[in-house]
Amino acid sequence: MSSDSASRRLPVLLCIVASLMLTIAPAPDWAEAYRPDWVPLTLIYWSMLLPRTYSVGWAWVIGLIVDVAQGTLFGQHALALVLIIYIAVKFHLQIRVFPMLQMTATVFALIALYQFILFWINGVAGINAPAATYWGPVVTSTLIWPLLSMVFGGIRYSTRGRS
Amino acid sequence: MVAARFERSHRAPHARALGLRFSLLAGLSILLLVVDHRDNHLDTVRKAIGATVYPLRVVVDAPVSAWRWISETTTSRSDLQSDNDRLNIERLLTRARLQQFAALEAENSRLLAMLDATKRVRNQVRVAKIMSVSSDPFRHVLVIDKGSRDGVYDGQAMIDDRGVVGQIVKTGLLSSQGILISDPDHALHVELNRNGLRTVALGTGKHDLLNLPFLTNNADIEVDDLLVTSGLGGAFPAGYPVAIVTLVIRNPQEPFAEVTARPIAALNQVRELMLIWNDAGDSDKEAIQDE
């Protein structure tokens, strides 16, 4: 198990790095409000499948990196990510056998919770923004989830076939 | 499936450890949030993590800079020639204006000396490239490719060729974070170029709008007035253009007039900006004490 762990880990790490890059990639002004939450989506998928490897510890570290990359309060994205990944890991046995529609609904709930925590911390810190604008990423993230999980599934099966 | 069976046999201790780790990390995050919100003790940690993000930024920026490089190297000769002609004319005009400027500067310093005021120091300027802008739509934060290695410091002013853009808030080793004047968290001390009326311009979260909430109904301000930096507060050197007043509504029932302004700098279009080394910081403080 340990011999192929490196070859199994690399694709997942690349997925996480790619999600970070998509998060900091420049986009036109109107598109910023609808940028999907790539990092939470990626972490939800992999923590649900490999909960012993990718769990709250990873979520916390990646969350801190997102905080630094986006210049938000230190610990904001970390807290939000740790919470939703905790839920995803806790119920991974149920969630991963869900049919696609039900799984997408679960992802919608998780991303909504994620955005709510960001909104809440912003509010406590005195950064006020209309609550309605936090829904953009929730909607696009939910819409892109079926596609993203298909892509990740392809990555997963191709690596399994090789080893 | 092997993994699933393996997990089920160890589920109870794993689940317990998960809850423990979760509450530990969540508590740690909240602690970090509080400490970071109160003051900036975490700058070194931020810098260390920022160094790991730097290569990602470079990779993300690569296609854009590659495209720019290609379009620059494949410009036709006639384009270059017309560009060159235009720049030459511009240079001539600027130099002509500069001659006058030198004379005016000498006159100004002579007058200031007569008035026994502190001399205005000429500021040193360097060009920096923008690496990325914040993807958070409510924070107008950008990252530039100059850091503490190039002498950048916290609170340094950023301008473009037209006016004030913002200031540096977090300095990294190779890159720094700046906040735009339109960020909802940003306040800038300005004065009216026409009559020297001083006030504060607040960011609103919109790139083309600043708010001036502290002007009374009888304040002498009109649409199309030019706002410049006052130099008070020390961060910005005095006399750089900031914004043009776009709207003045005097409502007799309210104690303050409703005044908004449009930033002169193209805040959402800049690709390169200039950093100002403000050597006049001490003399500004003296000026404040004089008043």
Chai-1 contact restraints between the chains, C-beta under 6 A:
chainA,res_idxA,chainB,res_idxB,connection_type,confidence,min_distance_angstrom,max_distance_angstrom,comment,restraint_id
A,L20,B,L56,contact,1.0,0.0,6.0,A-B,restraint_1
A,M21,B,L56,contact,1.0,0.0,6.0,A-B,restraint_2
A,M21,B,V60,contact,1.0,0.0,6.0,A-B,restraint_3
A,I24,B,V60,contact,1.0,0.0,6.0,A-B,restraint_4
A,I24,B,S132,contact,1.0,0.0,6.0,A-B,restraint_5
A,A25,B,V60,contact,1.0,0.0,6.0,A-B,restraint_6
A,P26,B,S132,contact,1.0,0.0,6.0,A-B,restraint_7
A,D29,B,N268,contact,1.0,0.0,6.0,A-B,restraint_8
A,E32,B,S135,contact,1.0,0.0,6.0,A-B,restraint_9
A,E32,B,P137,contact,1.0,0.0,6.0,A-B,restraint_10
A,A33,B,P137,contact,1.0,0.0,6.0,A-B,restraint_11
A,R35,B,S135,contact,1.0,0.0,6.0,A-B,restraint_12
A,V56,B,R21,contact,1.0,0.0,6.0,A-B,restraint_13
A,V56,B,F22,contact,1.0,0.0,6.0,A-B,restraint_14
A,V56,B,L25,contact,1.0,0.0,6.0,A-B,restraint_15
A,W60,B,L25,contact,1.0,0.0,6.0,A-B,restraint_16
A,I65,B,I49,contact,1.0,0.0,6.0,A-B,restraint_17
A,V68,B,R46,contact,1.0,0.0,6.0,A-B,restraint_18
A,V68,B,I49,contact,1.0,0.0,6.0,A-B,restraint_19
A,V68,B,G50,contact,1.0,0.0,6.0,A-B,restraint_20
A,V68,B,V53,contact,1.0,0.0,6.0,A-B,restraint_21
A,A69,B,V53,contact,1.0,0.0,6.0,A-B,restraint_22
A,Q70,B,S134,contact,1.0,0.0,6.0,A-B,restraint_23
A,Q70,B,D136,contact,1.0,0.0,6.0,A-B,restraint_24
A,G71,B,S134,contact,1.0,0.0,6.0,A-B,restraint_25
A,G71,B,V141,contact,1.0,0.0,6.0,A-B,restraint_26
A,G71,B,Q177,contact,1.0,0.0,6.0,A-B,restraint_27
A,L73,B,L33,contact,1.0,0.0,6.0,A-B,restraint_28
A,L73,B,D36,contact,1.0,0.0,6.0,A-B,restraint_29
A,F74,B,L32,contact,1.0,0.0,6.0,A-B,restraint_30
A,F74,B,D36,contact,1.0,0.0,6.0,A-B,restraint_31
A,F74,B,L42,contact,1.0,0.0,6.0,A-B,restraint_32
A,G75,B,S29,contact,1.0,0.0,6.0,A-B,restraint_33
A,G75,B,L32,contact,1.0,0.0,6.0,A-B,restraint_34
A,G75,B,L33,contact,1.0,0.0,6.0,A-B,restraint_35
A,A78,B,S29,contact,1.0,0.0,6.0,A-B,restraint_36
A,L79,B,S29,contact,1.0,0.0,6.0,A-B,restraint_37
A,V82,B,L25,contact,1.0,0.0,6.0,A-B,restraint_38
A,V82,B,A26,contact,1.0,0.0,6.0,A-B,restraint_39
A,Y86,B,F22,contact,1.0,0.0,6.0,A-B,restraint_40
A,A125,B,H37,contact,1.0,0.0,6.0,A-B,restraint_41
A,A129,B,F138,contact,1.0,0.0,6.0,A-B,restraint_42
